[in-house]
Amino acid sequence: MNDIASAFRRFADIDGTQDPLYVAICRTVADSPALLALMDEAPPTQRKPNLLLAALHDRVLAGADHPLRDYYPSAGGTRMPDAELPALLADFAAVESAVLVEHLRHGSTQTNETGRCAVLWLALQQIARIGGRQDLALLDFGCSAGLNLAVDQYRYDYGSFQCGAAGAPVAIACRWLGDAPPPAEGDWRLAARRGIDPAPIDVNDEAAVRWLRACLWPHDRERAARLDAAVALARRGHFDVRRADDCIAQIEPWLDSLPPGVQPVLFNSWVLYYFDAASLVRLRAVVGRLARERGLVWLGAEGPGVRPSGLALPPLAPGAEASTLWTLEMQDREPTALAWSHPHGRWVQWVA
Ligand SMILES: C[S@@+](CC[C@H](N)C(=O)[O-])C[C@H]1O[C@@H](n2cnc3c(N)ncnc32)[C@H](O)[C@@H]1O
């Protein structure tokens, strides 16, 4: 219990400081044996503050009629954390305990971050330019709800330049860091797109989409609005999102399904940390073979620890920090780094 209390204190002091409600909730949980005991319901690997915070948020978004919702801007609340919050939180947790326990026993936090498309868009443009093929086919590996399959339907604002689908309902702002000029423009289009995931989110399942919302922080209204707009777009787009227990085994059948002449691109963003060492070795071997035999291009947006072997880390611009490294592996070329970016795409430092 001490370890779990420390994790909540750490979240309040370091990880969650941008959200005043989460700071207050985490401090309250850390000091409350009853609330901490709730975490015993979660499997040992899932006993993290994020899971309880999302479970509480989900109940609020589901419409729970309780004064605790007044603290959640995501539910229209305007009340800032105050001395009454601990008692209200304890009461809310008692009233909602049955559903909270279900979430803790069986849930895990899940996100689908469309902000990453601000870099994905540039990377696809680069792939089309280098590879000399304008028709791209995108396989979003670990796609969650498949919202990043609409990369060509969002618009992007990097401050000094804009691109993407003019007039699109989803607008993504991404600060351009460093000295690199904007990448050269080039025409490309997505001729085919598919998402695969062992646990995909069905955008037409209200409870599943609410869980995606619940995993965002209640004060971050911009991210929530973007999620809602992207979900609305995906509902109209009917993207091909498939569940697969073994996603690696699905890469080659996907290649077989493509029209001739397209450039296949395998894309994964914040997925490989789920992989153990053996699965990573297997993925690299399969993708390496398909690159040689079928011209598959591999675009990764992951933590720098899982970058292609031998790839040196590019230097960081002032204001950037080592977070998401975008890497490109193409047949007959050395692996390259394309960019550093904020994990949610708030900034990009183009290094290609
Ligand atoms: C943090 S989410 C990222 C989702 C999406 N790529 C994005 O950038 O928003 C990680 C995703 O990886 C998926 N995942 C977990 N294990 C996987 C595996 N073995 N193969 C493929 N995807 C996996 C999860 O289900 C989840 O949807």
The ligand as a Gaussian input file, in Angstrom:
#p B3LYP/6-31G(d) Opt

LIG

0 1
 C       -0.874000       3.956000     -26.385000
 S       -1.940000       3.157000     -27.519000
 C       -1.469000       4.002000     -29.009000
 C       -2.560000       3.978000     -29.996000
 C       -2.256000       4.678000     -31.313000
 N       -1.158000       4.013000     -31.995000
 C       -1.938000       6.145000     -31.107000
 O       -0.838000       6.578000     -31.463000
 O       -2.796000       6.868000     -30.600000
 C       -1.177000       1.568000     -27.734000
 C       -1.987000       0.628000     -28.605000
 O       -1.203000      -0.542000     -28.860000
 C       -2.057000      -1.648000     -28.867000
 N       -1.284000      -2.897000     -28.682000
 C       -0.957000      -3.499000     -27.522000
 N       -0.278000      -4.631000     -27.757000
 C       -0.153000      -4.752000     -29.095000
 C        0.424000      -5.718000     -29.967000
 N        1.030000      -6.804000     -29.477000
 N        0.343000      -5.531000     -31.293000
 C       -0.269000      -4.429000     -31.788000
 N       -0.852000      -3.480000     -31.002000
 C       -0.795000      -3.636000     -29.683000
 C       -3.022000      -1.331000     -27.740000
 O       -4.208000      -2.116000     -27.820000
 C       -3.278000       0.154000     -27.974000
 O       -4.355000       0.381000     -28.839000

